[in-house]
Amino acid sequence: MKTTKRYVFCAVVISTFLGLAGCSGMTQQEKNTAIGAGVGAVGGSILTGGSTAGTLGGAAIGGVIGHEVDK
């Protein structure tokens, strides 16, 4: 059981670092869009009780808001 948890933890850490490395070449506006979409997806999911439509709608709205922040 401890070995499985260790493998899962290592996989999460590695995927997090790879995901962050993929964002290194992004402009500030692209980063804001991605952050806005992520926050919007979480917010939409929470507000709608985990519905797929709410999550996707929140991601879309959050992405648009994040994109327009620096303009």
BELUR-V661115 format. One record per backbone hydrogen bond with DSSP energy under -1.0 kcal/mol. NH is the residue of the N-H (numbers start at 0). CO is the residue of the C=O. If there is no record, write none. Layout:
# BELUR-V661115
NH;CO, NH;CO
This chain:
# BELUR-V661115
4;0, 5;1, 6;2, 7;3, 8;4, 9;5, 10;6, 11;7, 12;8, 13;9, 14;10, 15;11, 16;12, 17;13, 18;14, 19;15, 20;16, 21;17, 23;20, 25;22, 30;26, 31;27, 32;28, 33;29, 34;30, 35;31, 36;32, 37;33, 38;34, 39;35, 40;36, 41;37, 42;38, 43;39, 44;40, 45;41, 46;42, 47;43, 49;44, 54;50, 55;51, 56;52, 57;53, 58;54, 59;55, 60;56, 61;57, 62;58, 63;59, 64;60, 65;61, 66;62, 67;63
